[in-house]
Amino acid sequence: MVQDLSDPRRTEPPFVATEREMLEGWLEFHRATLLLKCEGLDDEARKRRPVPTSNLSLAASDVTSRPLPLMFKLSSNIDRNTIR
């Protein structure tokens, strides 16, 4: 069961805003969500997969063995390519 993540450091952006404001607001919201969910994890917990690796995965095994670094890389790529 997924619990609602409630924290004053993470606020939902307004639903009515300019395209740029909304984009930046939601990117910040998801950045904060990722950081809050990883907060307090030790090195071993950060490396552990939340679910077993699928045999259907096309990703390289060295990338899929490190899910959180991959999530941060994906997040930074989305930020970089979207904000341009």
C-alpha positions in Angstrom: 0.0 0.0 0.0 1.3 3.4 -0.9 1.1 6.0 1.8 0.5 9.7 1.1 3.7 11.6 1.5 3.0 14.7 3.5 5.8 17.1 4.3 6.0 20.9 4.5 9.1 20.8 2.2 7.0 19.5 -0.7 4.1 21.6 -1.9 1.8 20.9 -4.8 2.1 23.6 -7.4 -1.0 25.5 -8.5 -3.1 24.0 -11.3 -3.7 27.4 -12.9 -0.4 29.0 -14.0 1.6 29.8 -17.1 3.1 26.8 -18.9 6.6 27.6 -17.7 5.5 28.1 -14.1 3.5 24.9 -14.1 6.4 23.0 -15.6 8.9 24.3 -13.1 6.5 23.8 -10.2 5.8 20.1 -11.1 9.5 19.4 -11.7 10.3 20.8 -8.2 7.4 18.8 -6.7 8.8 15.6 -8.1 12.4 16.4 -7.2 11.3 17.0 -3.6 9.3 13.7 -3.6 12.3 11.7 -4.8 14.6 13.3 -2.2 12.0 12.8 0.6 11.5 9.1 -0.3 15.3 8.5 -0.3 15.9 10.5 2.9 17.4 8.3 5.7 18.3 5.4 3.5 21.8 3.9 4.1 24.1 2.9 1.3 22.8 -0.7 1.3 19.1 0.4 1.1 19.8 2.8 -1.7 21.3 0.0 -3.8 18.6 -2.6 -3.1 16.0 -3.1 -5.8 12.4 -2.5 -4.6 11.2 -5.3 -6.9 13.1 -8.2 -8.6 14.6 -7.4 -12.0 12.4 -8.5 -14.9 13.8 -10.8 -17.6 12.0 -8.6 -20.1 14.1 -5.6 -19.3 16.2 -4.1 -22.1 18.3 -2.0 -19.8 22.0 -2.9 -19.2 22.4 -5.0 -16.1 24.9 -2.6 -14.5 22.3 0.2 -14.7 19.4 -1.9 -13.4 21.4 -3.0 -10.4 21.4 0.6 -9.2 17.8 1.9 -9.3 18.2 5.1 -7.2 21.2 6.5 -9.1 19.3 5.7 -12.3 16.3 7.6 -11.0 18.4 10.7 -10.2 20.1 10.5 -13.6 16.7 10.3 -15.3 15.4 13.2 -13.2 18.3 15.4 -14.1 18.0 14.5 -17.8 14.3 15.5 -17.7 15.2 18.8 -16.0 18.0 19.6 -18.4 16.0 18.7 -21.6 12.7 20.2 -20.6 13.8 23.5 -19.2 15.9 24.4 -22.2 
